[in-house]
Amino acid sequence: MNVLSGFLIPDYIMPIQVIYVTALLLCIAILPLPDEFYTLLHIAVSGTFAWGAYKNFSEKKLLLPLAYTLLAILFNPVIDINLAKQLWIPVDLAAAILLFSTKQHIAQ
């Protein structure tokens, strides 16, 4: 349990399957799909990266949570960031690679 401003916050972990599914969704996102898929993708990806940022900030790491935070902002479902499909493809693949390579930092 973490103590934050007098509150006890339980140390929850994210199941590794969530990370794998999120990375798989990012890989599928390079295909031409309906807009509803991309809405689901943004919700899943922003949630996963936001959790990763929280988890790593609480462990006093710096570079990885900043990358997670930037990706959570980029994929946020509330404020839509419109990029051309040609720009989203490398971003999606880079985010999937980042998730695969740093999964142990999120699902500890």
Residue frames as a rotation matrix with the C-alpha (Angstrom) as fourth column:
MET 1
0.575 0.818 0.000 0.00
0.818 -0.575 0.000 0.00
0.000 0.000 -1.000 0.00
ASN 2
-0.491 -0.651 0.579 1.17
0.634 -0.723 -0.276 3.50
0.598 0.232 0.767 -0.83
VAL 3
0.105 0.474 -0.874 0.53
0.859 -0.487 -0.160 6.39
-0.501 -0.734 -0.458 1.51
LEU 4
-0.597 -0.205 0.776 -0.40
0.652 -0.688 0.320 9.54
0.468 0.697 0.544 -0.38
SER 5
-0.603 0.299 0.740 -1.45
-0.385 -0.921 0.060 12.59
0.699 -0.249 0.670 1.63
GLY 6
-0.648 0.293 0.703 -2.67
-0.704 0.122 -0.700 10.42
-0.291 -0.948 0.127 4.47
PHE 7
0.522 0.841 -0.144 -4.67
-0.825 0.456 -0.333 8.09
-0.214 0.293 0.932 2.21
LEU 8
-0.328 -0.556 0.764 -3.83
-0.246 0.831 0.499 4.45
-0.912 -0.024 -0.409 1.80
ILE 9
0.340 0.359 -0.869 -3.76
-0.927 -0.028 -0.374 3.56
-0.159 0.933 0.323 -1.89
PRO 10
0.570 -0.123 0.812 -3.66
-0.058 0.980 0.189 -0.16
-0.819 -0.155 0.552 -2.65
ASP 11
-0.421 -0.788 -0.449 -0.91
-0.666 -0.067 0.743 -1.36
-0.615 0.612 -0.497 -4.99
TYR 12
0.644 0.677 0.357 -2.98
-0.161 0.576 -0.801 -2.75
-0.748 0.458 0.480 -7.83
ILE 13
-0.605 -0.794 0.060 -1.33
-0.118 0.164 0.979 -4.40
-0.788 0.585 -0.193 -10.77
MET 14
0.213 0.614 -0.760 -2.48
-0.914 -0.150 -0.378 -4.48
-0.346 0.775 0.529 -14.35
PRO 15
0.504 -0.019 0.863 -2.86
0.085 0.996 -0.027 -7.98
-0.859 0.087 0.504 -15.76
ILE 16
-0.547 -0.828 -0.124 -0.30
-0.115 -0.073 0.991 -8.69
-0.829 0.557 -0.056 -18.46
GLN 17
-0.358 0.495 0.792 -3.14
0.868 0.489 0.087 -9.75
-0.344 0.718 -0.605 -20.78
VAL 18
0.693 0.603 -0.395 -4.42
0.455 -0.791 -0.410 -6.16
-0.560 0.104 -0.822 -20.85
ILE 19
0.080 -0.763 -0.641 -1.04
-0.435 -0.606 0.666 -4.98
-0.897 0.225 -0.381 -22.08
TYR 20
-0.763 -0.350 0.543 -0.94
0.248 0.618 0.746 -7.68
-0.597 0.704 -0.384 -24.77
VAL 21
0.089 0.881 0.464 -4.47
0.939 0.082 -0.335 -6.85
-0.333 0.466 -0.820 -25.94
THR 22
0.677 0.123 -0.726 -3.67
0.062 -0.992 -0.110 -3.13
-0.734 0.030 -0.679 -26.03
ALA 23
-0.351 -0.881 -0.317 -0.51
-0.411 -0.160 0.898 -3.75
-0.841 0.446 -0.306 -28.06
LEU 24
-0.624 0.208 0.753 -2.46
0.638 0.692 0.337 -6.03
-0.452 0.691 -0.565 -30.40
LEU 25
0.520 0.852 -0.056 -5.10
0.705 -0.465 -0.536 -3.32
-0.482 0.239 -0.843 -30.89
LEU 26
0.351 -0.480 -0.804 -2.31
-0.348 -0.864 0.364 -0.88
-0.869 0.152 -0.470 -31.75
CYS 27
-0.736 -0.639 0.225 -0.96
-0.077 0.408 0.910 -3.28
-0.673 0.652 -0.349 -34.37
ILE 28
-0.257 0.739 0.623 -4.42
0.901 0.415 -0.121 -3.82
-0.348 0.530 -0.773 -35.85
ALA 29
0.406 0.483 -0.776 -4.91
0.328 -0.869 -0.370 -0.04
-0.853 -0.104 -0.511 -36.00
ILE 30
-0.585 -0.664 -0.465 -2.69
-0.228 -0.416 0.880 0.22
-0.778 0.621 0.092 -39.07
LEU 31
-0.717 0.429 0.550 -5.52
0.694 0.519 0.499 -1.34
-0.071 0.739 -0.670 -41.09
PRO 32
-0.810 0.528 0.257 -8.37
-0.397 -0.815 0.423 0.77
0.432 0.240 0.869 -42.47
LEU 33
-0.646 0.587 -0.488 -11.14
0.742 0.634 -0.219 0.23
0.180 -0.503 -0.845 -39.94
PRO 34
0.282 0.835 0.472 -14.33
0.567 -0.542 0.620 2.06
0.774 0.093 -0.627 -38.91
ASP 35
-0.174 -0.331 0.927 -14.14
-0.347 -0.861 -0.373 5.07
0.922 -0.387 0.035 -36.61
GLU 36
0.775 0.529 0.345 -15.69
-0.510 0.203 0.836 3.12
0.372 -0.824 0.427 -33.72
PHE 37
0.676 -0.605 -0.421 -12.61
0.630 0.771 -0.097 0.90
0.383 -0.200 0.902 -33.56
TYR 38
-0.276 -0.852 0.445 -10.36
0.439 -0.524 -0.730 3.93
0.855 -0.006 0.519 -33.18
THR 39
0.216 0.426 0.879 -12.56
-0.655 -0.604 0.454 5.26
0.724 -0.673 0.148 -30.38
LEU 40
0.989 0.119 -0.087 -12.16
-0.033 0.752 0.658 1.93
0.144 -0.648 0.748 -28.56
LEU 41
0.326 -0.944 -0.054 -8.44
0.742 0.291 -0.604 1.99
0.585 0.157 0.796 -29.32
HIS 42
-0.214 -0.416 0.884 -8.01
-0.119 -0.887 -0.446 5.46
0.970 -0.200 0.141 -27.83
ILE 43
0.623 0.495 0.606 -9.85
-0.664 -0.076 0.744 4.46
0.415 -0.866 0.281 -24.65
ALA 44
0.947 -0.259 -0.192 -7.80
0.309 0.897 0.316 1.29
0.090 -0.358 0.929 -24.18
VAL 45
0.159 -0.966 0.201 -4.44
0.726 -0.024 -0.687 2.84
0.669 0.256 0.698 -25.06
SER 46
-0.066 -0.180 0.981 -4.87
-0.343 -0.919 -0.192 6.00
0.937 -0.349 -0.001 -23.03
GLY 47
0.812 0.419 0.406 -5.99
-0.524 0.218 0.823 3.97
0.256 -0.882 0.396 -20.01
THR 48
0.798 -0.563 -0.214 -3.05
0.579 0.815 0.016 1.58
0.165 -0.136 0.977 -20.29
PHE 49
-0.103 -0.888 0.447 -0.49
0.579 -0.419 -0.699 4.35
0.809 0.187 0.558 -20.71
ALA 50
0.210 0.231 0.950 -2.08
-0.545 -0.780 0.310 6.46
0.812 -0.582 -0.038 -17.94
TRP 51
0.990 0.130 0.064 -1.85
-0.129 0.598 0.791 3.48
0.064 -0.791 0.608 -15.59
GLY 52
0.467 -0.883 -0.046 1.76
0.815 0.450 -0.364 2.91
0.342 0.132 0.930 -16.64
ALA 53
-0.110 -0.480 0.871 2.58
0.070 -0.877 -0.474 6.56
0.991 0.009 0.130 -15.99
TYR 54
0.591 0.409 0.696 0.95
-0.643 -0.281 0.712 6.46
0.487 -0.868 0.097 -12.55
LYS 55
0.968 -0.195 -0.157 2.69
0.245 0.864 0.440 3.21
0.049 -0.465 0.884 -11.65
ASN 56
0.216 -0.968 0.127 6.12
0.863 0.128 -0.489 4.45
0.457 0.215 0.863 -12.69
PHE 57
0.030 -0.150 0.988 5.76
-0.211 -0.967 -0.141 7.96
0.977 -0.205 -0.061 -11.23
SER 58
0.824 0.344 0.450 4.93
-0.497 0.059 0.866 6.38
0.271 -0.937 0.220 -7.88
GLU 59
0.798 -0.600 -0.058 8.14
0.586 0.749 0.309 4.34
-0.142 -0.281 0.949 -8.14
LYS 60
0.567 -0.538 -0.623 10.17
-0.119 -0.802 0.585 7.53
-0.815 -0.257 -0.519 -8.62
LYS 61
-0.255 -0.578 0.775 11.16
0.823 0.291 0.488 6.75
-0.508 0.762 0.402 -12.21
LEU 62
-0.165 0.148 -0.975 11.30
-0.086 -0.987 -0.135 9.67
-0.982 0.062 0.176 -14.63
LEU 63
-0.777 -0.243 -0.580 11.84
-0.536 -0.228 0.813 8.95
-0.330 0.943 0.047 -18.34
LEU 64
-0.904 0.428 0.005 9.39
0.382 0.801 0.460 6.08
0.193 0.418 -0.888 -18.78
PRO 65
-0.176 0.908 -0.379 6.43
0.806 -0.088 -0.585 7.79
-0.565 -0.409 -0.716 -17.08
LEU 66
-0.275 0.045 -0.960 6.99
-0.309 -0.950 0.043 10.89
-0.911 0.308 0.275 -19.18
ALA 67
-0.934 -0.061 -0.351 6.81
-0.353 0.280 0.893 8.79
0.044 0.958 -0.283 -22.36
TYR 68
-0.663 0.741 -0.107 3.69
0.748 0.662 -0.052 7.04
0.032 -0.114 -0.993 -21.03
THR 69
-0.156 0.605 -0.781 2.12
0.426 -0.672 -0.606 10.41
-0.891 -0.427 -0.153 -20.17
LEU 70
-0.578 -0.117 -0.807 2.78
-0.566 -0.655 0.500 11.83
-0.587 0.747 0.313 -23.63
LEU 71
-0.942 0.240 -0.234 1.25
-0.028 0.639 0.768 8.77
0.335 0.730 -0.596 -25.27
ALA 72
-0.466 0.818 -0.337 -1.74
0.831 0.273 -0.485 8.86
-0.305 -0.506 -0.807 -22.91
ILE 73
-0.185 0.357 -0.916 -2.31
-0.064 -0.934 -0.351 12.48
-0.981 -0.006 0.195 -23.92
LEU 74
-0.789 -0.190 -0.584 -1.84
-0.566 -0.143 0.812 11.70
-0.238 0.971 0.005 -27.61
PHE 75
-0.834 0.451 -0.317 -4.35
0.188 0.774 0.605 8.83
0.518 0.445 -0.730 -27.51
ASN 76
-0.836 0.535 -0.120 -6.83
0.043 -0.155 -0.987 10.45
-0.546 -0.831 0.106 -25.13
PRO 77
-0.552 0.687 0.472 -10.45
0.828 0.384 0.409 9.91
0.100 0.617 -0.781 -26.24
VAL 78
0.192 0.669 -0.718 -11.75
0.722 -0.592 -0.358 13.25
-0.664 -0.449 -0.597 -24.92
ILE 79
0.439 -0.163 -0.884 -9.78
-0.476 -0.876 -0.075 15.72
-0.762 0.453 -0.462 -27.02
ASP 80
0.750 -0.073 0.658 -9.31
0.487 0.734 -0.473 14.20
-0.449 0.675 0.586 -30.44
ILE 81
-0.016 -0.828 -0.561 -5.90
-0.386 -0.512 0.767 14.81
-0.922 0.229 -0.311 -31.96
ASN 82
0.888 0.432 0.158 -6.32
0.007 0.332 -0.943 14.62
-0.460 0.839 0.292 -35.72
LEU 83
-0.250 -0.946 -0.205 -3.29
-0.519 -0.048 0.854 13.29
-0.818 0.320 -0.479 -37.51
ALA 84
0.194 0.236 -0.952 -3.14
-0.961 0.241 -0.136 11.88
0.197 0.941 0.274 -41.01
LYS 85
0.963 0.228 0.145 -3.32
-0.249 0.956 0.153 8.09
-0.104 -0.183 0.978 -41.22
GLN 86
0.556 -0.820 -0.136 0.27
0.230 0.309 -0.923 8.08
0.798 0.482 0.360 -42.52
LEU 87
-0.261 -0.636 0.726 1.37
-0.594 -0.487 -0.640 9.71
0.761 -0.599 -0.251 -39.25
TRP 88
0.430 0.511 0.745 -0.74
-0.902 0.281 0.328 7.48
-0.042 -0.813 0.581 -37.00
ILE 89
0.864 -0.062 -0.500 0.75
-0.092 0.956 -0.277 4.24
0.495 0.285 0.821 -38.39
PRO 90
-0.132 -0.969 -0.210 4.31
0.162 0.188 -0.969 4.82
0.978 -0.162 0.132 -37.05
VAL 91
-0.395 0.059 0.917 2.90
-0.820 -0.473 -0.322 6.20
0.415 -0.879 0.235 -33.79
ASP 92
0.678 0.715 0.172 0.73
-0.726 0.614 0.308 3.10
0.115 -0.334 0.936 -33.33
LEU 93
0.685 -0.469 -0.557 3.61
0.195 0.855 -0.480 0.75
0.702 0.221 0.677 -34.08
ALA 94
-0.396 -0.853 0.340 6.03
-0.130 -0.314 -0.940 2.66
0.909 -0.417 0.014 -31.83
ALA 95
-0.079 0.456 0.886 3.48
-0.974 -0.224 0.029 2.60
0.212 -0.861 0.462 -28.99
ALA 96
0.891 0.402 -0.212 2.97
-0.374 0.913 0.161 -1.16
0.258 -0.065 0.964 -29.45
ILE 97
0.251 -0.887 -0.387 6.73
0.289 0.451 -0.845 -1.75
0.924 0.100 0.370 -29.39
LEU 98
-0.481 -0.395 0.783 7.05
-0.546 -0.564 -0.620 0.41
0.686 -0.725 0.056 -26.28
LEU 99
0.412 0.713 0.567 4.30
-0.906 0.252 0.340 -1.58
0.100 -0.654 0.750 -24.56
PHE 100
0.877 -0.100 -0.469 5.89
0.020 0.985 -0.172 -4.92
0.479 0.142 0.866 -25.47
SER 101
0.018 -0.994 -0.112 9.37
0.292 0.112 -0.950 -3.85
0.956 -0.016 0.292 -24.42
THR 102
-0.757 -0.309 0.575 8.35
-0.375 -0.515 -0.771 -2.23
0.535 -0.799 0.274 -21.11
LYS 103
0.175 0.942 -0.285 5.46
-0.218 0.319 0.922 -4.47
0.960 -0.099 0.261 -20.05
GLN 104
-0.046 -0.247 -0.968 7.29
0.800 0.571 -0.183 -5.50
0.598 -0.783 0.172 -16.85
HIS 105
-0.947 -0.320 0.021 7.22
0.254 -0.789 -0.559 -1.87
0.196 -0.525 0.829 -15.68
ILE 106
-0.430 0.870 0.241 3.43
-0.722 -0.491 0.487 -1.68
0.542 0.036 0.840 -15.95
ALA 107
0.619 0.703 -0.350 2.39
-0.423 0.674 0.606 -5.17
0.662 -0.227 0.714 -14.84
GLN 108
-0.542 -0.840 0.021 4.59
-0.415 0.246 -0.876 -5.61
0.731 -0.483 -0.482 -11.79
